[in-house]
Amino acid sequence: MPRYVAFLRGMNLGRRRIKNPELCAAFEEIGYTNVSAFLASGNVIFDAEDSDPDSVALSIEDGLRASLGYEVPTFLRSADEVRSIAGCQPFTEVTAERTGKMQIAIIGSNVDQSARDSVLKLSNDADILEIVGRELYWWPKGNFLDSQLDLNALEAILGPFTIRTKNTIERLAVRFLQAA
C-alpha cells in the first residue's frame, strides 16, 4: 500500500486552527489509514490504497474542504520522494558560513526550463536558490523573515507551493518513513 506525505498549505495560521488529532481524524474519515501528523504545520503521513497521487491529493482537498469548511491546498509526495528530498544536498559548492535555515518549497507541478531559468535569476548571495525535481531549495543567508526574496514573484513563476525547513523534512523522513 502506498505511503504518502501530504504537505498542507496554510494550516494553523490566522483563524485556521486544527489540532493534530483532529487533522488525523479528518484523514481517516476520507478513508486513509496509518495516519500520523508531524508538528502543527500540516504535515500528514498516511497510507492509501490509491496509487495515483493526483487522485489522492484531490480526495484530500475535497475531504478537508467538506470537514473544515475551507480550501486546503495539498502538496503530495510519496515516502520515497520525501526520503529523496531529505537527502538532497543542492548547495555542496557553498563554503561560506550561513546562519539561515535551508527552506524547501514543495511545488504543485513540474517546473519547465523557462520557469527554472526565471527562478534561478532571483538567486543571489543573500538567497541562493536551486530547483531539483518539484522542489525549490532556498538557503537564505540569515533569518527567513529578513530575506528580500519575493515569494509572490516566485509563486507567479512556479505556481502554488508550501514551504518547510530542510530540517523538518529530514526529521519527518527519519521518524515516519524508514525504508522498508
Phi, psi and chi 1 to 4 in degrees:
 res  aa     phi    psi   chi1   chi2   chi3   chi4
   1 MET       -  129.5 -177.1  174.0  -60.1      -
   2 PRO   -62.6  140.7  -21.2   31.4      -      -
   3 ARG  -109.8  133.5 -173.1  133.8  178.5   89.9
   4 TYR  -129.5  162.7  -66.3  103.7      -      -
   5 VAL  -123.8  126.8  178.5      -      -      -
   6 ALA  -100.0  121.4      -      -      -      -
   7 PHE   -99.2  109.7  -63.7   98.1      -      -
   8 LEU   -94.6  135.0  -51.9  175.8      -      -
   9 ARG   -91.2  135.8 -177.9  174.7  173.8  170.7
  10 GLY    77.7   22.4      -      -      -      -
  11 MET   -82.8  142.0  -61.7  -55.4  -66.2      -
  12 ASN    57.1   40.6  -70.0  -33.9      -      -
  13 LEU  -121.6  137.7  -60.4  173.1      -      -
  14 GLY    59.2 -129.0      -      -      -      -
  15 ARG   -86.7   -1.5  -67.7 -174.2  -68.1  169.6
  16 ARG   -86.0   83.5  -69.5 -176.5  172.2 -168.8
  17 ARG  -115.5  129.7  -61.4  -75.2  173.6 -170.1
  18 ILE  -148.9  136.2 -174.2  169.0      -      -
  19 LYS   -82.8  153.0  -65.9 -177.9  177.6  174.7
  20 ASN   -56.0  -41.9  -78.6  -15.8      -      -
  21 PRO   -61.3  -36.2  -26.2   35.5      -      -
  22 GLU   -68.3  -39.3  -63.5  164.2  -16.9      -
  23 LEU   -65.0  -43.0 -175.4   57.2      -      -
  24 CYS   -62.8  -41.4  -70.3      -      -      -
  25 ALA   -61.8  -38.4      -      -      -      -
  26 ALA   -62.6  -40.6      -      -      -      -
  27 PHE   -66.1  -38.8  -91.4   68.8      -      -
  28 GLU   -66.4  -36.7  -71.0  166.7   -8.7      -
  29 GLU   -62.4  -33.7  -75.5  177.9   22.5      -
  30 ILE   -69.4  -25.3  -62.2  167.8      -      -
  31 GLY   120.4   10.3      -      -      -      -
  32 TYR   -90.9  156.4  -59.6  119.1      -      -
  33 THR  -123.7  168.9   58.5      -      -      -
  34 ASN    51.8   48.1 -160.1   18.1      -      -
  35 VAL   -88.9  132.9  179.5      -      -      -
  36 SER  -139.3  150.4  -60.4      -      -      -
  37 ALA  -115.9  145.2      -      -      -      -
  38 PHE  -121.9  121.5 -177.2   63.9      -      -
  39 LEU    63.1 -172.2  -57.1  175.1      -      -
  40 ALA  -112.3   30.8      -      -      -      -
  41 SER  -115.6   15.7   54.7      -      -      -
  42 GLY    86.4   45.4      -      -      -      -
  43 ASN  -114.0  110.7  -51.6  -59.8      -      -
  44 VAL  -122.2  126.5 -177.2      -      -      -
  45 ILE  -105.8  135.3  -54.9   92.1      -      -
  46 PHE  -163.2  166.4   61.9   97.5      -      -
  47 ASP  -106.6  145.3  -65.7  -25.2      -      -
  48 ALA  -138.6  141.9      -      -      -      -
  49 GLU   -70.7  -29.6  -70.6 -175.6   18.7      -
  50 ASP   -74.8  127.5 -167.2  -20.7      -      -
  51 SER   -97.1    5.6   61.2      -      -      -
  52 ASP   -96.9  103.9  176.1   13.8      -      -
  53 PRO   -57.2  -36.6  -17.8   26.2      -      -
  54 ASP   -63.7  -42.1  -66.8  -27.1      -      -
  55 SER   -64.9  -40.9  173.5      -      -      -
  56 VAL   -64.0  -47.1  172.4      -      -      -
  57 ALA   -60.4  -42.6      -      -      -      -
  58 LEU   -63.6  -41.1 -176.3   58.7      -      -
  59 SER   -67.1  -33.8   83.6      -      -      -
  60 ILE   -66.3  -48.4  -67.9  167.5      -      -
  61 GLU   -59.2  -43.8  -70.5  177.4  -14.9      -
  62 ASP   -64.9  -45.7  -70.0  -15.2      -      -
  63 GLY   -65.1  -41.9      -      -      -      -
  64 LEU   -70.9  -35.8  -68.8  178.9      -      -
  65 ARG   -60.0  -42.9 -178.2 -177.1  -35.9  102.0
  66 ALA   -67.8  -41.4      -      -      -      -
  67 SER   -85.4  -30.5   65.5      -      -      -
  68 LEU  -100.4  -23.9  -58.1  177.7      -      -
  69 GLY    86.2   14.1      -      -      -      -
  70 TYR  -150.8  162.6   52.3   83.4      -      -
  71 GLU   -71.8  138.0  -61.6  -69.2  -34.3      -
  72 VAL  -130.7   94.3 -179.4      -      -      -
  73 PRO   -56.9  132.4  -24.5   35.4      -      -
  74 THR  -120.9  129.8  -59.2      -      -      -
  75 PHE  -118.4  111.6  -58.1   85.8      -      -
  76 LEU  -103.4  137.4 -163.0   69.1      -      -
  77 ARG  -136.1  145.6  -62.5  -64.1 -172.9  -94.2
  78 SER   -73.5  164.5   70.3      -      -      -
  79 ALA   -57.3  -43.6      -      -      -      -
  80 ASP   -62.0  -40.5  -73.8  -18.0      -      -
  81 GLU   -64.3  -41.2  -72.4  172.5  -42.7      -
  82 VAL   -65.6  -40.9  173.6      -      -      -
  83 ARG   -61.2  -39.3  -76.6 -169.1  -67.9  -91.0
  84 SER   -65.4  -43.5  178.3      -      -      -
  85 ILE   -61.1  -43.8  -65.2  164.5      -      -
  86 ALA   -62.4  -35.4      -      -      -      -
  87 GLY   -86.4   -9.6      -      -      -      -
  88 CYS   -69.3  133.9 -175.1      -      -      -
  89 GLN  -125.4   79.1  -60.8  -63.9  -30.3      -
  90 PRO   -76.0  -12.0   28.9  -35.1      -      -
  91 PHE  -116.6   43.8  -56.2  116.8      -      -
  92 THR   -64.7  -24.3   55.3      -      -      -
  93 GLU   -78.7  -10.5   76.6  -74.3   -7.2      -
  94 VAL   -79.0  119.1  176.2      -      -      -
  95 THR  -110.4  -19.0   57.5      -      -      -
  96 ALA   -68.6  144.1      -      -      -      -
  97 GLU   -71.0  128.8 -172.6  173.0  -43.5      -
  98 ARG  -119.3  134.1  -62.4 -178.0   77.5   81.2
  99 THR   -92.0  -16.8   58.0      -      -      -
 100 GLY   -75.0  159.1      -      -      -      -
 101 LYS   -90.2  134.6  -66.3 -179.5 -178.6  178.8
 102 MET   -64.9  134.6 -170.1 -177.1  -52.2      -
 103 GLN  -110.7  150.9  -52.1  -68.0  -42.5      -
 104 ILE  -128.8  120.9  -58.7  173.2      -      -
 105 ALA   -91.6  118.2      -      -      -      -
 106 ILE   -86.4  113.9  -50.1  -65.5      -      -
 107 ILE   -95.3  147.5  -55.5  166.2      -      -
 108 GLY   -73.3  -23.4      -      -      -      -
 109 SER  -145.4  172.8   59.8      -      -      -
 110 ASN   -63.8  151.6  -69.1  -35.2      -      -
 111 VAL  -105.4  120.6  178.6      -      -      -
 112 ASP   -79.7  169.6   65.6   27.7      -      -
 113 GLN   -62.0  -38.9 -170.4   62.3   45.4      -
 114 SER   -63.5  -45.4  174.2      -      -      -
 115 ALA   -65.0  -41.4      -      -      -      -
 116 ARG   -59.5  -46.8 -175.3  179.3 -167.0  -75.3
 117 ASP   -60.8  -42.3  -67.7  -14.3      -      -
 118 SER   -63.7  -41.7  -65.4      -      -      -
 119 VAL   -66.7  -45.9  166.0      -      -      -
 120 LEU   -66.4  -21.1  -64.8 -178.0      -      -
 121 LYS   -67.2  -20.7  -74.3  179.3 -174.3  174.4
 122 LEU   -82.9  -10.1  -59.7  173.7      -      -
 123 SER   -69.7  139.7 -172.1      -      -      -
 124 ASN  -152.8 -176.3   57.0   53.7      -      -
 125 ASP   -60.6  -32.9  -71.7  -20.9      -      -
 126 ALA   -80.3  -31.5      -      -      -      -
 127 ASP  -138.4   97.6  -66.3  -69.5      -      -
 128 ILE   -90.4  141.4   55.9  174.8      -      -
 129 LEU  -128.7  147.5  -55.2  170.6      -      -
 130 GLU  -153.4  143.8 -175.8   57.8   71.3      -
 131 ILE  -111.9  128.5  -66.0  175.4      -      -
 132 VAL  -130.8  115.4  178.7      -      -      -
 133 GLY    64.3 -126.8      -      -      -      -
 134 ARG  -104.0   28.6  -67.6 -178.1  -65.9  156.8
 135 GLU  -127.2  140.4  -76.9   69.5   44.7      -
 136 LEU  -104.4  118.4  168.1   67.5      -      -
 137 TYR   -93.4  129.6  -66.8   80.2      -      -
 138 TRP  -134.2  122.9  163.4   33.8      -      -
 139 TRP  -120.0   96.6 -161.5   -4.3      -      -
 140 PRO   -71.9  150.3   23.0  -27.3      -      -
 141 LYS   -69.0  -31.8 -165.8  171.5 -151.6  170.0
 142 GLY  -130.9 -141.2      -      -      -      -
 143 ASN   -67.6  138.5 -172.1  -48.9      -      -
 144 PHE   -49.8  -46.8  173.7   96.4      -      -
 145 LEU   -71.5  -20.3  -63.6  175.2      -      -
 146 ASP   -88.2   -7.4  -64.5  -28.1      -      -
 147 SER   -66.0  146.6  170.6      -      -      -
 148 GLN   -93.6    1.1  -61.3  -62.5  -50.9      -
 149 LEU   -62.4  129.2 -174.4   62.7      -      -
 150 ASP   -86.1   98.3 -173.7  -15.5      -      -
 151 LEU   -66.4  -30.3  -64.1  179.4      -      -
 152 ASN   -66.5  -38.5  -69.2  -32.8      -      -
 153 ALA   -65.2  -40.3      -      -      -      -
 154 LEU   -60.8  -44.5  -79.6  175.9      -      -
 155 GLU   -66.6  -33.2 -170.0  165.0   46.3      -
 156 ALA   -63.5  -32.7      -      -      -      -
 157 ILE   -83.2  -46.0  -62.9  166.4      -      -
 158 LEU   -93.5  -18.9  -62.8  171.8      -      -
 159 GLY    87.6 -175.3      -      -      -      -
 160 PRO   -60.5  149.0  -17.6   27.5      -      -
 161 PHE  -155.4  169.1   56.6   78.7      -      -
 162 THR  -133.6  148.6 -170.8      -      -      -
 163 ILE  -113.5  138.3  -62.8  175.1      -      -
 164 ARG  -134.6  156.1  -57.9  -65.4 -172.1  -87.2
 165 THR   -74.9  154.2   65.7      -      -      -
 166 LYS   -61.1  -37.1 -178.1  132.5 -176.0  -17.9
 167 ASN   -59.9  -40.8 -178.4  -95.3      -      -
 168 THR   -61.6  -45.3  -65.9      -      -      -
 169 ILE   -63.4  -42.9  -58.0  -69.3      -      -
 170 GLU   -62.7  -45.7  -70.4  168.5  -14.7      -
 171 ARG   -63.7  -41.2  -70.7  173.6   49.7 -148.7
 172 LEU   -61.6  -45.1 -169.9  152.6      -      -
 173 ALA   -62.9  -41.9      -      -      -      -
 174 VAL   -69.4  -42.6  167.1      -      -      -
 175 ARG   -75.3  -39.3 -176.9  166.8  175.5 -170.3
 176 PHE  -115.9  -15.8  -65.7   98.4      -      -
 177 LEU  -126.1   41.4  -55.1  172.2      -      -
 178 GLN   -60.1  143.1  -67.3   80.6   14.3      -
 179 ALA   -63.7  138.8      -      -      -      -
 180 ALA   -79.7      -      -      -      -      -
